[in-house]
């Protein structure tokens, strides 16, 4: 990619012949000639007229807020000046080796922090440029002062969102796959398909290209459609991994929802009171469960009430339940044993959901599960039996039998903590299954924007065959629009990339 960019600059500024008349060996000769041309200096893939791109950029690479360690990353032609102007070092540190240094303000010479510094020289760095990292203490005041000091250096500026990755892409460091969604599928397919159709349109007569080229393209397009469709039907696992698994605690008043929330978060978030109906609005908190982000919300106890405020709270509880990724339905253990006398084990959860959340809840959940494009996915459920500390030994045995017959049943006591470890294991496993991709190491979509562009790409690929039957140029236009949608995720497709495939695969001009 980097060579093609440089060659295209050479063609534009020095050679300027029609690209269509070039033979394949001319490309190779031009590359050699370009590499030794004195008027065009070799760069790390950045045009010299892009002054903004050649500034040295810096940013905080770790999450904002309080932390033990914070990492500041600097990339650009002047990155090494950080070691001299702020680190006050007399020589560059050894490559890829942490060096202890004292950071000082370049203007006032005030001591800012004691830090570890690392140097990654070009081109063997993430961005392909000189890159250095400062591992500093994570206090807000320290981070702010170090970033402020960097801003005082000439030609240094804050990095724009995603600019480090953009520079890596432009330097050819990420040319073998997607920039933002990894190796989702071979995006070379789109470029290759487009180039082959373009070659058939422009050179089919004088280069004797037959229609078998179009048959090959059609098969590749079908493969690509299958890959994209599979990733779009992932139940939004990537978004859940990125934004967190939304979990709702649901049940009647005084079954222990607020107590459970406080126990999960290990602090008093919700008011716990023997008075029924204490919680009226939704109380939310985030926690780390097995390495996954989980957003847990406590809801109003579900019951009929003449109070207008409580009615609104119940309405919101049911709405949040239908929108959640995971539903924890809490019931008093004694009530569950009473229901078992008249219900079969396997139907107790369905009965509770229908009785407490409404007759249409299970129906809506079934419909949503069949709609892959629905924003409301079918929530997994855990039936949590609380207050087992009030049960007799015989009743506890019945609870154990129920747990053995149903996988998603747990029994706890929020008072003394009995059963909490087992419940957390089941909870964590549910969250893991929601976020994990069943296809193993296959990447997932983590942003709605990526999903939108992939859907648009798929629509154009699906329309390709029909357009091709009418006119080859119309089919090529559909492929071009599909490639453009992918380009909005990975970076724009350049004419040089398409021409390279044409010359490589068909040896046009020989």
Buried (B, 14 or more C-beta within 10 A) or exposed (E): BBBBBBBBBBBEEEBEEEBEEBEEEBBEEBBEEBEEBEEBEEBBBBEEEEEEBBBBBBBBBBEEEEBEEBBBBBBBBBBBBBBEBBBBBEEBBEEEEBBEBEBBBBEEEEEBBEBBBBBBBBBEBBBBBBBBBBBBBBBEEBBEBBBEBBEEBEEBBEBEEEBBBBBBBBBBBBBEBBBBBEEBBBBEBBBBBBBBBBBBBBBBEEBEBEEEBBEEBBEBBBEBBEBBBEBBEBBBBBBBBBBBBBBBBBBBBBBBBBBBBBBBBEEEBBEBEEEEBBBBEBBBBEBEBEEBBBBBBBBBBBBEBEEEEBBEBBEBBBEBBBBBBBBBBBBBBBBBBEBBEEBEBEEBBEBBBBEBBBEEBBEBBEEBBEEEEEEBBBBBBBBBBBBBBEBEEEBBEBBEEBBEEBEBBBBBBBBEEBBBEEBBEBBBEBBBEBBEBEEEEBBBBBBEEBBBBBBBBBEBBBBBBEBBEEEBEBBBBBBBBBBBBBBBBBBEBBEBBBBBBBBEEBEBBE
